[in-house]
Amino acid sequence: MLALILILAAGCGPEDTRTQLRIWHQKTGAERDFFNERIADYNAAHPGLNVEALYRETEELRRLFVVGSVGGQGPDLIFGPADNVGILALTETIRPLGEVLPDSILARFTDEGVVRWSPDASGEGTPWLLADQIGNHLVLVHNKALLPEPPATMDEYVEMLQASTVDEDGDGRPDTYGLTWNYREPFFFIPFLTGFGGWVMDEDGTPTLDNEATVRAIRFVLDLRDRYQVIPGESDYEVSETLFKEGRAASIINGPWAWAGYGDSGVDYGIAPLPLVTETGAWAAPMIAAKGYSVNANVPDAKLPVVRDLLLYLTGTEVQRAMAEELATIPTLRTVRNSNAVANNPELQASLAAAEKGRAMPIAPQMRQVWDGMRGPYQLVMNGAVTPEEGARLMQENVEKLIADTFL
C-alpha cells in the first residue's frame, strides 16, 4: 500500500508551466558542445521558457522533420545546411522568414546569410533560412609535425603524401598515412570532381555526372589508394577522424565542424585550400553553403514572439562572435564579419581563403536526390565492384530516376 501511495504521489508533482521550445539540429563535436552551452545559458536567463535541443543525423533530420511537420508536429526550429531549404519550402513545412522577422533585421546579415529560394528561380526568392555561419566547406587540414607546409598543387601534394606515408615496423602496412578522409560520402568527393572540371547539375537541375570529368576524378581518388597507397584501404568518417587525431595521418579533408576537436586532441594543425589540380589548372573546389535555422510552419502566431527571440539570440552578435573565436566559423552578421574577431584570427582567415575557392551549393530541391543517387555507385567504385566509367553512368541513372520518382 505504501509503495502504491508513493507512486501516486510521484505522479502528482508540480506541472511544468514553462513555455516549451524545441530545436532539431545536426551540429556535431565541438560545435554541438558550444551550442548546448548557449542553450543552457538561454534557459538560465529565461526561467519561463525551456528550450530542448535534439541532435539528429543530417538525412534523418530532414526526413523526420518533413514527416512531423506535414502531420502538424515537429520542433519549432530546425538547424541544418542550406540544401535542405528547397525540399522544406516545396513541402511547405517551414515558414517564410518574412513572417517572422522584418526586412530591417534581415538586412543586418550578409547576402549568403539569408538563404532565399523560389520554385521557378524568379527574382531574388523568398527568405527561408537564417544562417549563423557560412562555409560548411571542406579544406585541407594538416598536422604540422608531419606535414609542416601545405601543398600548392596536387602533384606536389602527392609527393608530400608519399613521403609522409610510413611503414615503421616493416609489416607491409603503413603506420602513418599521408591523407585520410571519409571517402564513403559523395559530399567529400566534390572537390575532386570540381578539380577535374565537373559539377553535379546544370542550371535546370539536370544531373551532369556521366562524363569524362567524373571518370577522371574517380580515377584520381583510386590512384591515391591503389597506385600511390597514401590513403587507407578503407575509411569512413570515424576512421579518418581517429587516424588524424592520433597522429597517424599527416592530413585530412574535413570541414569547420571538426577543427576545434583536432586542437582538443593535441594536434598542432594548419588549414589550407585543397590544392590546384595540375592536369586541369582548376582548384579542387569544395561546395560552399550556409547553415542555419528555419521556422516550422506549424508554429502558431501566438508563439512566434518567443521563437523569434530565440532565433535572434542564436544568430546574434554575442553567439556569432564567440563562434568565430572558438570554432573559426565564418559569421553572417555584417558587424561580426567586419570585426577584429575575424580580422585577427589566422585560422579564420585561412578558412576564408579556402572558401573563396569554393563553389556555392545549389539550393535546388534536386540536391537531395543528387546525394542519394551518387552514394551507392560511388561506394561500388571504391569497393572495386564497378569501373569508374560504370560508376559515373550509374550515378547519372540513379539521380535521374530519384528525381523522376520524387517530382512526378
C-alpha positions as CSV (number, residue, x, y, z in Angstrom):
1,M,0.0,0.0,0.0
2,L,2.8,2.4,0.9
3,A,4.5,1.7,-2.4
4,L,1.3,2.5,-4.3
5,I,0.9,5.8,-2.4
6,L,4.5,6.8,-3.2
7,I,3.9,6.0,-6.9
8,L,0.7,8.0,-7.0
9,A,2.4,10.9,-5.1
10,A,5.3,10.9,-7.6
11,G,2.8,11.3,-10.5
12,C,1.2,14.3,-8.8
13,G,4.3,16.6,-9.0
14,P,4.1,20.2,-9.9
15,E,3.1,20.8,-13.5
16,D,5.8,22.3,-15.7
17,T,4.2,25.6,-16.8
18,R,7.2,26.9,-18.8
19,T,6.7,27.5,-22.5
20,Q,8.4,24.6,-24.3
21,L,10.7,25.3,-27.3
22,R,12.3,22.5,-29.3
23,I,15.1,22.6,-31.8
24,W,16.3,19.8,-34.0
25,H,19.9,20.2,-35.3
26,Q,22.8,18.3,-36.8
27,K,25.7,20.0,-35.0
28,T,28.5,17.6,-34.0
29,G,31.7,17.6,-32.0
30,A,32.9,20.9,-30.5
31,E,30.2,22.8,-32.3
32,R,27.5,20.8,-30.6
33,D,29.2,21.3,-27.2
34,F,29.2,25.1,-27.9
35,F,25.6,25.0,-28.9
36,N,24.4,23.1,-25.8
37,E,26.3,25.6,-23.6
38,R,24.5,28.5,-25.2
39,I,21.1,26.8,-24.9
40,A,21.8,26.3,-21.2
41,D,22.7,30.0,-20.8
42,Y,19.5,31.0,-22.6
43,N,17.4,28.7,-20.4
44,A,19.1,30.1,-17.2
45,A,18.3,33.7,-18.4
46,H,14.6,32.9,-19.2
47,P,13.0,31.0,-16.3
48,G,9.7,31.0,-18.0
49,L,11.0,29.1,-21.0
50,N,12.5,25.7,-21.6
51,V,14.5,25.1,-24.8
52,E,15.2,21.5,-25.7
53,A,17.8,20.7,-28.4
54,L,17.8,17.3,-30.0
55,Y,20.6,16.1,-32.4
56,R,19.7,14.1,-35.5
57,E,21.9,12.9,-38.3
58,T,21.6,15.1,-41.3
59,E,19.5,12.8,-43.5
60,E,17.3,11.7,-40.6
61,L,16.9,15.3,-39.5
62,R,15.4,16.4,-42.8
63,R,13.2,13.2,-43.3
64,L,11.7,13.2,-39.8
65,F,11.2,16.9,-39.8
66,V,9.2,16.8,-43.0
67,V,7.1,13.8,-41.7
68,G,6.5,15.6,-38.4
69,S,5.7,18.9,-39.9
70,V,3.3,17.5,-42.5
71,G,1.5,15.8,-39.6
72,G,1.2,19.1,-37.7
73,Q,4.0,18.3,-35.3
74,G,7.8,18.7,-35.3
75,P,10.2,21.1,-33.5
76,D,9.8,24.9,-33.5
77,L,13.2,25.4,-35.2
78,I,15.3,23.2,-37.5
79,F,19.0,23.8,-37.9
80,G,20.8,22.4,-41.0
81,P,22.5,23.1,-44.3
82,A,21.1,25.3,-47.0
83,D,20.5,22.4,-49.4
84,N,17.5,21.4,-47.2
85,V,15.7,24.6,-48.0
86,G,14.4,23.6,-51.4
87,I,12.7,20.5,-50.2
88,L,11.4,22.1,-47.0
89,A,10.0,25.1,-48.8
90,L,8.5,22.8,-51.5
91,T,6.7,20.7,-48.9
92,E,5.5,23.8,-47.1
93,T,6.9,22.6,-43.8
94,I,8.7,25.8,-42.9
95,R,7.5,29.4,-42.7
96,P,8.9,32.2,-44.8
97,L,11.3,34.3,-42.7
98,G,9.4,37.4,-43.8
99,E,6.5,36.2,-41.5
100,V,9.0,36.0,-38.6
101,L,11.5,38.9,-39.0
102,P,11.3,42.3,-40.6
103,D,13.5,43.2,-43.5
104,S,15.4,45.6,-41.3
105,I,16.7,42.7,-39.3
106,L,17.4,40.5,-42.3
107,A,19.5,43.4,-43.8
108,R,21.9,43.0,-40.9
109,F,23.1,39.7,-42.4
110,T,25.3,39.2,-45.4
111,D,23.6,38.1,-48.6
112,E,24.7,34.5,-48.1
113,G,23.4,34.6,-44.5
114,V,19.8,34.8,-45.6
115,V,19.0,31.8,-47.8
116,R,16.4,32.5,-50.4
117,W,14.7,30.2,-52.9
118,S,11.7,30.1,-55.2
119,P,10.4,27.2,-57.2
120,D,10.7,29.0,-60.5
121,A,14.0,30.7,-59.7
122,S,12.4,34.0,-60.3
123,G,13.6,37.2,-58.7
124,E,15.7,37.1,-55.5
125,G,13.5,34.4,-53.9
126,T,11.7,34.1,-50.6
127,P,13.9,34.0,-47.5
128,W,13.6,30.7,-45.7
129,L,16.8,30.2,-43.6
130,L,18.7,32.5,-41.3
131,A,22.3,31.3,-41.0
132,D,24.7,31.6,-38.1
133,Q,27.6,30.7,-40.4
134,I,28.6,30.2,-44.0
135,G,31.1,27.9,-45.4
136,N,30.4,24.3,-44.4
137,H,33.3,23.8,-46.7
138,L,36.0,21.1,-46.9
139,V,39.6,22.2,-46.6
140,L,43.0,20.6,-46.2
141,V,43.9,20.2,-42.6
142,H,47.5,19.2,-42.0
143,N,49.4,18.1,-38.9
144,K,52.3,20.5,-38.8
145,A,54.5,17.9,-37.1
146,L,54.1,15.5,-40.1
147,L,53.3,17.9,-42.9
148,P,54.8,21.3,-42.0
149,E,53.6,23.3,-45.1
150,P,50.5,22.7,-47.2
151,P,51.0,22.0,-50.9
152,A,50.1,24.4,-53.7
153,T,49.4,21.8,-56.4
154,M,48.0,18.3,-56.5
155,D,51.3,16.9,-58.0
156,E,53.2,18.5,-55.1
157,Y,50.7,17.1,-52.7
158,V,51.1,13.5,-54.0
159,E,54.9,13.8,-53.5
160,M,54.3,15.0,-49.9
161,L,51.8,12.2,-49.2
162,Q,54.3,9.6,-50.4
163,A,57.0,11.0,-48.2
164,S,54.7,11.1,-45.1
165,T,53.2,7.6,-45.6
166,V,55.4,5.4,-43.4
167,D,55.6,1.7,-42.6
168,E,57.5,1.9,-39.4
169,D,57.5,-1.8,-38.5
170,G,58.0,-3.2,-42.0
171,D,54.8,-5.3,-41.9
172,G,53.8,-4.0,-45.3
173,R,51.0,-1.8,-43.9
174,P,51.5,1.9,-43.3
175,D,51.5,3.0,-39.7
176,T,51.1,6.6,-40.8
177,Y,49.2,7.7,-43.8
178,G,49.7,10.9,-45.8
179,L,46.0,11.6,-46.1
180,T,42.7,10.4,-44.9
181,W,39.0,11.4,-45.3
182,N,35.6,10.0,-45.4
183,Y,35.6,8.6,-48.9
184,R,32.3,6.8,-48.5
185,E,30.2,10.0,-48.7
186,P,29.8,11.8,-52.1
187,F,30.0,15.2,-50.3
188,F,33.7,14.6,-49.8
189,F,34.1,13.6,-53.5
190,I,33.0,17.1,-54.7
191,P,36.5,18.8,-54.5
192,F,37.9,16.1,-56.7
193,L,35.0,16.4,-59.1
194,T,35.4,20.2,-59.4
195,G,39.2,19.9,-59.7
196,F,38.7,17.8,-62.9
197,G,36.1,20.2,-64.3
198,G,32.9,18.5,-63.2
199,W,29.8,19.6,-61.3
200,V,26.6,17.9,-60.1
201,M,23.9,19.5,-62.1
202,D,23.2,22.2,-64.7
203,E,21.1,25.4,-64.1
204,D,17.9,23.5,-64.8
205,G,18.6,21.0,-62.1
206,T,19.5,18.2,-64.5
207,P,22.3,15.9,-63.2
208,T,25.7,16.2,-65.0
209,L,27.6,13.2,-63.7
210,D,28.1,10.8,-66.6
211,N,31.1,12.4,-68.3
212,E,34.9,12.3,-68.5
213,A,35.3,14.8,-65.6
214,T,33.6,12.4,-63.2
215,V,35.6,9.4,-64.5
216,R,38.9,11.3,-64.2
217,A,38.1,12.4,-60.6
218,I,37.2,8.8,-59.6
219,R,40.4,7.5,-61.2
220,F,42.5,10.1,-59.2
221,V,40.9,9.0,-55.9
222,L,41.5,5.3,-56.7
223,D,45.2,6.2,-57.7
224,L,45.7,7.7,-54.2
225,R,44.6,4.5,-52.7
226,D,45.8,1.8,-55.1
227,R,48.7,3.3,-57.0
228,Y,50.3,5.7,-54.6
229,Q,49.0,3.9,-51.4
230,V,48.9,7.1,-49.4
231,I,45.4,6.7,-48.0
232,P,43.9,3.9,-46.0
233,G,42.3,0.9,-47.8
234,E,39.0,1.7,-46.1
235,S,37.9,4.9,-44.5
236,D,34.7,6.3,-43.2
237,Y,34.2,9.4,-41.1
238,E,35.0,7.8,-37.7
239,V,38.1,6.0,-39.0
240,S,39.5,9.1,-40.7
241,E,38.9,11.2,-37.5
242,T,40.7,8.7,-35.3
243,L,43.7,8.4,-37.6
244,F,44.2,12.2,-37.7
245,K,43.6,12.8,-34.0
246,E,46.0,10.0,-33.0
247,G,48.7,11.5,-35.3
248,R,48.6,8.5,-37.7
249,A,47.6,10.7,-40.7
250,A,49.6,13.7,-41.9
251,S,46.5,15.4,-43.3
252,I,42.7,15.1,-43.5
253,I,39.9,16.6,-45.6
254,N,37.2,17.9,-43.3
255,G,35.1,21.0,-42.5
256,P,34.8,23.6,-39.8
257,W,32.6,21.5,-37.6
258,A,35.7,19.3,-36.8
259,W,38.6,21.7,-36.5
260,A,38.2,22.6,-32.8
261,G,38.3,18.8,-32.0
262,Y,41.7,18.5,-33.5
263,G,43.1,21.1,-31.2
264,D,41.5,19.4,-28.2
265,S,43.2,16.2,-29.3
266,G,46.6,17.9,-29.1
267,V,47.2,18.1,-32.8
268,D,49.1,21.2,-33.9
269,Y,47.2,21.7,-37.2
270,G,47.0,24.2,-40.0
271,I,44.2,24.9,-42.6
272,A,44.7,25.5,-46.3
273,P,42.7,25.3,-49.5
274,L,42.7,22.0,-51.3
275,P,45.4,22.1,-54.0
276,L,45.2,23.1,-57.6
277,V,44.8,20.1,-59.9
278,T,47.8,20.3,-62.1
279,E,46.3,18.5,-65.1
280,T,43.3,20.9,-65.4
281,G,44.6,24.1,-63.7
282,A,41.4,24.1,-61.6
283,W,41.2,24.3,-57.8
284,A,39.8,21.3,-56.0
285,A,36.8,23.5,-55.0
286,P,34.6,22.4,-52.2
287,M,30.9,23.2,-52.0
288,I,30.1,26.3,-50.0
289,A,26.8,26.5,-48.1
290,A,25.2,28.4,-45.3
291,K,24.0,26.6,-42.2
292,G,21.2,27.9,-40.1
293,Y,17.7,28.0,-38.7
294,S,14.2,27.7,-40.3
295,V,10.9,28.0,-38.5
296,N,8.4,25.2,-38.5
297,A,5.2,26.1,-40.5
298,N,3.2,24.8,-37.5
299,V,4.4,27.4,-35.1
300,P,1.3,29.3,-34.2
301,D,1.3,33.1,-34.4
302,A,0.9,33.4,-30.6
303,K,4.2,31.6,-30.1
304,L,6.1,33.5,-32.7
305,P,7.5,36.2,-30.3
306,V,9.4,33.7,-28.2
307,V,10.6,31.7,-31.2
308,R,11.7,35.0,-32.8
309,D,13.6,35.9,-29.6
310,L,15.4,32.6,-29.5
311,L,16.2,32.8,-33.2
312,L,17.8,36.2,-32.8
313,Y,19.8,35.0,-29.8
314,L,21.2,32.0,-31.6
315,T,22.2,34.1,-34.7
316,G,23.0,37.2,-32.7
317,T,26.2,39.2,-32.2
318,E,27.4,37.6,-29.0
319,V,26.9,34.0,-30.2
320,Q,28.4,34.6,-33.7
321,R,31.4,36.4,-32.3
322,A,32.1,33.5,-29.8
323,M,31.6,31.0,-32.7
324,A,34.2,32.8,-34.7
325,E,36.7,32.9,-31.9
326,E,36.2,29.4,-30.6
327,L,35.1,27.4,-33.6
328,A,36.5,29.5,-36.5
329,T,33.2,29.6,-38.3
330,I,32.6,32.4,-40.8
331,P,30.0,34.9,-39.4
332,T,26.9,36.0,-41.3
333,L,26.2,39.2,-39.3
334,R,27.9,42.1,-41.1
335,T,29.1,43.7,-37.9
336,V,30.8,40.5,-36.7
337,R,32.2,39.7,-40.2
338,N,33.9,43.1,-40.2
339,S,35.2,42.9,-36.7
340,N,38.6,42.2,-35.2
341,A,37.3,38.8,-34.1
342,V,37.6,37.8,-37.8
343,A,40.4,40.0,-38.9
344,N,42.8,38.9,-36.2
345,N,42.0,35.2,-36.3
346,P,44.6,33.4,-38.5
347,E,42.6,30.2,-38.7
348,L,39.5,32.0,-39.7
349,Q,41.5,33.9,-42.4
350,A,42.8,30.6,-43.7
351,S,39.2,29.3,-43.8
352,L,38.0,32.4,-45.7
353,A,40.8,31.9,-48.2
354,A,39.7,28.3,-48.8
355,A,36.0,29.3,-49.0
356,E,36.8,31.9,-51.7
357,K,38.0,29.0,-53.9
358,G,34.7,27.1,-53.3
359,R,31.5,26.9,-55.4
360,A,28.1,27.6,-54.0
361,M,25.9,24.6,-53.3
362,P,22.7,24.6,-55.4
363,I,19.6,25.3,-53.3
364,A,17.5,23.3,-55.8
365,P,15.4,20.5,-54.1
366,Q,17.0,18.0,-56.5
367,M,20.2,18.2,-54.4
368,R,18.8,15.6,-52.1
369,Q,18.4,13.2,-55.0
370,V,22.0,14.0,-56.1
371,W,23.4,12.9,-52.8
372,D,21.3,9.9,-52.5
373,G,21.8,8.8,-56.1
374,M,25.6,9.3,-56.0
375,R,26.2,7.5,-52.8
376,G,25.6,3.9,-53.9
377,P,27.6,3.9,-57.2
378,Y,30.5,5.9,-55.5
379,Q,30.8,3.2,-52.9
380,L,30.6,0.5,-55.5
381,V,33.6,2.1,-57.3
382,M,35.6,2.4,-54.1
383,N,34.8,-1.3,-53.4
384,G,36.1,-2.3,-56.8
385,A,32.7,-3.7,-57.9
386,V,32.4,-1.4,-60.9
387,T,34.7,0.6,-63.1
388,P,35.0,4.5,-62.9
389,E,33.1,4.6,-66.2
390,E,30.3,2.4,-64.9
391,G,30.2,4.4,-61.6
392,A,29.7,7.7,-63.5
393,R,26.9,6.1,-65.6
394,L,25.2,4.6,-62.6
395,M,25.4,7.9,-60.6
396,Q,23.7,9.7,-63.5
397,E,21.0,7.0,-63.9
398,N,20.3,6.8,-60.1
399,V,20.0,10.5,-59.7
400,E,17.7,10.9,-62.8
401,K,15.5,8.1,-61.5
402,L,15.2,9.5,-58.0
403,I,14.4,13.0,-59.4
404,A,11.7,11.5,-61.7
405,D,10.2,9.4,-58.8
406,T,10.2,12.4,-56.4
407,F,8.9,15.1,-58.7
408,L,6.2,13.3,-60.7
